[in-house]
């Protein structure tokens, strides 16, 4: 039987080194002042990770018939913003986790103040990078607007606010879905759309890619919720069981583990038609399978 995850694994293997090189290139050198802040930024960004969001940027460009290499700067901008969110999520005032991507989180490696500033710097740096590396300057405003909407109070930050407010409550599926679509799904959706926007995709393709990614993003977070219940620290690279311990609003808490897995399967099936008919279709369909098969 063929492995449905093979196309995306081969794609990630081919493009992963180029993404890592671009991330390194677009980060400030560790020996440039303020050195401690720059070291913290580099520690957090270059500490591994799936690089799902940069891959989605590249696949968005591919889906629109564009040159993936031309959107590497856009891909880095998205990863910088994502990493800022992880740094802040791990802070004692938020999810309070000393481990991320299999090693010390930013505040545990450096200190809390440095972690806050490193996250702030990566957030700012992301938008500066969009302004200076986008393949077509006429599309910078659209890219900035897309990323700002996905990461602000109507997207990621709003989802984080609702997540914190919901701690200790009795979640239902509608509440959890709303939080996940904002906290995680919005940036995943923006990533795929931004790659396509950067190379001039039409509105029909952007709408289809958005529908695909919205379902993919929710499935991704549902699987993440399940892994927090069932995974091991050596696989996850972070502390398992924290969602339950902190009374987090999760899919397993709302509908149970088995039903959560079934919901993720359903979302991936529903997403597939929206990825049809593009040069990136094999990789996008494979990515959906990869999300379901995750162990970390």
Secondary structure by P-SEA (a helix, b strand, c coil): ccccaaaaaaaaaaaaaaaaaaaaaacccccccaaaaaaaaaaaaaccccaaaaaaaaaaaaaaccccccaaaaaaaaaaaaaaaaaaaacccccccccccccccccccccaaaaaaaaaaaaaaaaaaaacccccccaaaaaaaaaaaacccccaaaaaaaaaaaccccccaaaaaaaaacccaaaaaaaaaaaaaaacccaaaaaaaaaaaaaaaaaaaaaaaaaaacccccccccccccccccccccccccccaaaaaaaaaaaaaaaccccccccaaaaaaaaaaaaaaccc
